[in-house]
Amino acid sequence: MYKTKIKQFATLPRLAAFFTLAILVALSIMQPLGAQTVTQGYNAEEPVQRGMIVRIKKEDTTKISPLTLDMIDQMHGVVVNSNDAPVTLSSEGQKVFVATTGHFEVLVSNQNGNIEPGDYITISALNGIGMKAGGKEPLIIGRALAGFDGKTGVIGTSQVKDSKGTTHTVNFGRVDA
């Protein structure tokens, strides 16, 4: 009777399932799975580019626009390429894709100083462009995975006014965040 129960348990399909399960468990321990990033398609009436921090327009939720400092509470995500994520949701004709989670390049400036890896990123005075967060910003977009010193990787410059009304030149580029 004992031999019969062992034979019934150790069938070929059961052994194959057991070994498959063991392999899957071993793989999951060696490389934990992260959350899948999903991007959403939108339209934009204003020019936007990869890395811009954007908000959804209240009057038309199918459209996005660059985030401004006075609308920081409406921060939605970062503009990415359509093939930057494994899953993209969009309707026909939507050509701007926004990620709300994951690691992507973000446009940043050196308005609040150099950005070091690990610094928090928030919106700057430049629409859609981030900067190093200080202690007073209510929201952040994420943490920088790389640095930006305003000298290397510069893709543009702009003028901004500080709280005293003095105009400063800031440089901007992209960092992984």
DONU-293884 format. One record per residue (C-alpha): x, y, z; chain. Coordinates in steps of 0.05 Angstrom, whole numbers. Layout:
! residues N
ATOM      c1      c2      c3  dokol
ATOM       X       Y       Z      A
...
//
This chain:
! residues 177
ATOM      c1      c2      c3  dokol
ATOM       0       0       0      A
ATOM      56      49      16      A
ATOM      91      38     -51      A
ATOM      26      52     -88      A
ATOM      18     121     -56      A
ATOM      90     140     -74      A
ATOM      80     118    -146      A
ATOM      15     158    -152      A
ATOM      49     221    -124      A
ATOM     112     217    -166      A
ATOM      81     220    -235      A
ATOM     119     254    -292      A
ATOM      72     315    -297      A
ATOM      77     327    -222      A
ATOM     153     322    -223      A
ATOM     157     370    -282      A
ATOM     111     419    -246      A
ATOM     152     414    -182      A
ATOM     218     427    -219      A
ATOM     187     485    -257      A
ATOM     163     516    -192      A
ATOM     232     506    -161      A
ATOM     265     541    -220      A
ATOM     216     600    -217      A
ATOM     227     608    -142      A
ATOM     303     607    -152      A
ATOM     299     659    -208      A
ATOM     254     705    -167      A
ATOM     303     703    -109      A
ATOM     363     718    -154      A
ATOM     329     777    -189      A
ATOM     267     807    -156      A
ATOM     215     833    -204      A
ATOM     200     908    -203      A
ATOM     134     940    -217      A
ATOM     117     946    -290      A
ATOM     118    1016    -318      A
ATOM      57    1037    -358      A
ATOM      57    1100    -400      A
ATOM      -6    1137    -420      A
ATOM     -17    1172    -487      A
ATOM     -40    1245    -489      A
ATOM     -44    1304    -536      A
ATOM      -9    1370    -525      A
ATOM     -25    1439    -553      A
ATOM      41    1468    -528      A
ATOM     110    1441    -548      A
ATOM     135    1387    -500      A
ATOM     196    1344    -503      A
ATOM     224    1281    -472      A
ATOM     239    1292    -398      A
ATOM     190    1349    -386      A
ATOM     149    1347    -323      A
ATOM      76    1356    -341      A
ATOM       5    1363    -314      A
ATOM     -62    1341    -343      A
ATOM    -104    1400    -367      A
ATOM    -167    1407    -325      A
ATOM    -210    1430    -383      A
ATOM    -190    1370    -427      A
ATOM    -162    1308    -392      A
ATOM    -136    1280    -458      A
ATOM     -84    1337    -461      A
ATOM     -23    1353    -421      A
ATOM      19    1416    -413      A
ATOM      86    1433    -381      A
ATOM      80    1439    -306      A
ATOM      89    1509    -277      A
ATOM     112    1528    -207      A
ATOM      44    1556    -188      A
ATOM      10    1491    -208      A
ATOM      58    1443    -173      A
ATOM      -1    1409    -139      A
ATOM     -23    1384    -208      A
ATOM      42    1347    -223      A
ATOM      26    1285    -263      A
ATOM      89    1254    -293      A
ATOM     146    1258    -343      A
ATOM     143    1257    -419      A
ATOM     177    1195    -447      A
ATOM     186    1161    -514      A
ATOM     130    1113    -532      A
ATOM     177    1053    -530      A
ATOM     208    1070    -462      A
ATOM     159    1026    -424      A
ATOM     135     955    -435      A
ATOM      61     977    -435      A
ATOM      33    1039    -468      A
ATOM     -40    1059    -465      A
ATOM     -65    1108    -517      A
ATOM    -120    1125    -565      A
ATOM    -109    1137    -638      A
ATOM     -74    1203    -652      A
ATOM     -44    1211    -583      A
ATOM      29    1226    -593      A
ATOM      56    1247    -525      A
ATOM      69    1193    -474      A
ATOM      74    1204    -399      A
ATOM     103    1159    -345      A
ATOM      80    1167    -273      A
ATOM     126    1114    -244      A
ATOM     193    1084    -262      A
ATOM     263    1109    -279      A
ATOM     266    1159    -337      A
ATOM     306    1219    -359      A
ATOM     280    1284    -330      A
ATOM     296    1354    -355      A
ATOM     330    1392    -298      A
ATOM     364    1459    -287      A
ATOM     418    1483    -240      A
ATOM     372    1538    -214      A
ATOM     377    1513    -142      A
ATOM     449    1489    -148      A
ATOM     483    1427    -175      A
ATOM     444    1362    -172      A
ATOM     479    1302    -141      A
ATOM     456    1230    -144      A
ATOM     403    1220     -90      A
ATOM     379    1293     -90      A
ATOM     304    1303     -95      A
ATOM     277    1337    -158      A
ATOM     220    1386    -159      A
ATOM     194    1437    -210      A
ATOM     236    1499    -224      A
ATOM     216    1568    -248      A
ATOM     224    1541    -319      A
ATOM     159    1509    -343      A
ATOM     165    1433    -346      A
ATOM     238    1432    -321      A
ATOM     259    1406    -254      A
ATOM     312    1429    -204      A
ATOM     344    1406    -140      A
ATOM     292    1408     -85      A
ATOM     306    1447     -22      A
ATOM     267    1440      43      A
ATOM     207    1483      24      A
ATOM     179    1450     -39      A
ATOM     113    1414     -26      A
ATOM     121    1361     -80      A
ATOM     178    1324    -114      A
ATOM     181    1285    -180      A
ATOM     232    1236    -154      A
ATOM     305    1226    -137      A
ATOM     363    1238    -183      A
ATOM     402    1175    -202      A
ATOM     456    1217    -235      A
ATOM     485    1286    -225      A
ATOM     479    1351    -264      A
ATOM     530    1406    -252      A
ATOM     506    1456    -305      A
ATOM     570    1446    -345      A
ATOM     567    1375    -371      A
ATOM     508    1351    -412      A
ATOM     479    1421    -421      A
ATOM     425    1423    -475      A
ATOM     403    1495    -464      A
ATOM     404    1558    -422      A
ATOM     350    1606    -398      A
ATOM     341    1667    -354      A
ATOM     304    1664    -288      A
ATOM     290    1716    -234      A
ATOM     303    1700    -161      A
ATOM     259    1723    -103      A
ATOM     296    1790    -102      A
ATOM     282    1804    -176      A
ATOM     354    1791    -198      A
ATOM     360    1755    -265      A
ATOM     406    1694    -268      A
ATOM     426    1648    -325      A
ATOM     412    1575    -312      A
ATOM     432    1515    -353      A
ATOM     389    1454    -364      A
ATOM     400    1382    -385      A
ATOM     373    1312    -370      A
ATOM     386    1266    -311      A
ATOM     360    1196    -296      A
ATOM     310    1198    -240      A
//
